[in-house]
Amino acid sequence: MSFFDDIQKYPLADVQRQINSSTDADVQRALSREKITVDDFAALLSPAALPHLEKMAQKAHRQTLKRFGRTILLYAPLYLSNECANGCIYCGFSGENKIPRETLDLDTIEREARVLHKQGFRHVLLLTGESPMKIGNDFLAAAARRIRHLFSSIALEVYPMEVNGYREMIANGVDGLTIYQETYDPELYDRMHLYGRKKDYKFRIETPERGGEAGLRRIGIGSLLGLGEHRSEGFYTGLHALYLSRKHWRTHLTISFPRIRPADGGFQALNPVSDREMVQLMCALRLLLPDVGLVMSTRESAELRDNLLPLGVTQMSAGSCTAPGGYGEDAEHLEQFSIDDDRTPAEIEQLLRKRGYDPVWKDWDAALMAD
């Protein structure tokens, strides 16, 4: 049994019907509970909950303070390659797009890593397009080995692997995984992915479980906001996190909220998500999952990221570049998507301190697990 089997109990039409039929009384009942149920969660995602958004935000803020205090973990993405063998129509790296392709060599990867290290980062996320025939496990393992002396935590956002692949990554210094399902709607998923291994919905959705089985310390999930209808996507994301927290209870889970941004190919969001709707989604997930980290990337504007801080955010990227080699040179033509918040890491740190938060550059060290 996997989450793929579990999600079959929640057909999309039934989920949307439950969410949209929720009443004001359902919402108030959910807000009165110390621990909400899945049915309560559906009510908090519903249109009926919008008039209660301020109360949801206040409760989400209290829950976050109770579990995480006023700490915000800072991390940076490091793009190693934009090679991709998938035909994802929404992505700038898609094999459909005729863009320059580049893969960094190990010396360049280390130079990029040293730029981030000098800025203060000790948590880094390594990213590539999905082309395991060109950018495979050996390359990723070598990259992690080359830079692991610079960082206390290295995570991957690359192609899905088998359990043994993740074990190999762990042996070379990797402790985290980010893997977005993009959309939990299988029909929409099939339309969005024209070809490539990513077209396999089941293999994709079971990836976090393989990472958990391998022993990864951190796993992040999420849907790409702007593809499917955001309320049902939020519902399935919450179900997925609940499932993972029970099956892999030693693993720290995070949820991200990536919204579609301008990218090569010119794809436009099918179901645009407003700032207000994102706030509702974030608050509902915080109330369902008090112990799960919530991540906000530089896809969003500086103003919005500042305003979202009290609602449950526990991790933020800063000073991000989405192009291979972009920290050491101008590589805008290689970007996966455009960022919005272009403040420097030092400016983000200053902002957090001004708002009464404690910016954390390092919250983990592999030595903690040494025999």
HELIX and SHEET records of a PDB file:
HELIX    1   1 PHE A    3  ILE A    7  1                                   5    
HELIX    2   2 LEU A   12  SER A   21  1                                  10    
HELIX    3   3 ASP A   24  SER A   32  1                                   9    
HELIX    4   4 VAL A   38  LEU A   44  1                                   7    
HELIX    5   5 PRO A   47  HIS A   52  5                                   6    
HELIX    6   6 LEU A   53  PHE A   68  1                                  16    
HELIX    7   7 LEU A  106  GLN A  119  1                                  14    
HELIX    8   8 ASN A  137  ILE A  147  1                                  11    
HELIX    9   9 VAL A  163  ALA A  171  1                                   9    
HELIX   10  10 PRO A  186  MET A  192  1                                   7    
HELIX   11  11 ARG A  197  LYS A  199  5                                   3    
HELIX   12  12 TYR A  201  ILE A  205  1                                   5    
HELIX   13  13 THR A  207  ALA A  214  1                                   8    
HELIX   14  14 HIS A  230  LYS A  247  1                                  18    
HELIX   15  15 ASP A  275  LEU A  288  1                                  14    
HELIX   16  16 ALA A  302  LEU A  308  1                                   7    
HELIX   17  17 LEU A  309  LEU A  311  5                                   3    
HELIX   18  18 GLU A  332  LEU A  334  5                                   3    
HELIX   19  19 PRO A  345  LYS A  354  1                                  10    
HELIX   20  20 ALA A  366  MET A  369  5                                   4    
SHEET    1   A 9 ASP A 358  VAL A 360  0                                        
SHEET    2   A 9 THR A  71  SER A  81  1                                        
SHEET    3   A 9 HIS A 123  THR A 128  1                                        
SHEET    4   A 9 SER A 153  GLU A 157  1                                        
SHEET    5   A 9 GLY A 176  THR A 178  1                                        
SHEET    6   A 9 ARG A 218  ILE A 221  1                                        
SHEET    7   A 9 HIS A 252  SER A 256  1                                        
SHEET    8   A 9 GLY A 293  MET A 296  1                                        
SHEET    9   A 9 VAL A 313  SER A 317  1                                        
END                                                                             
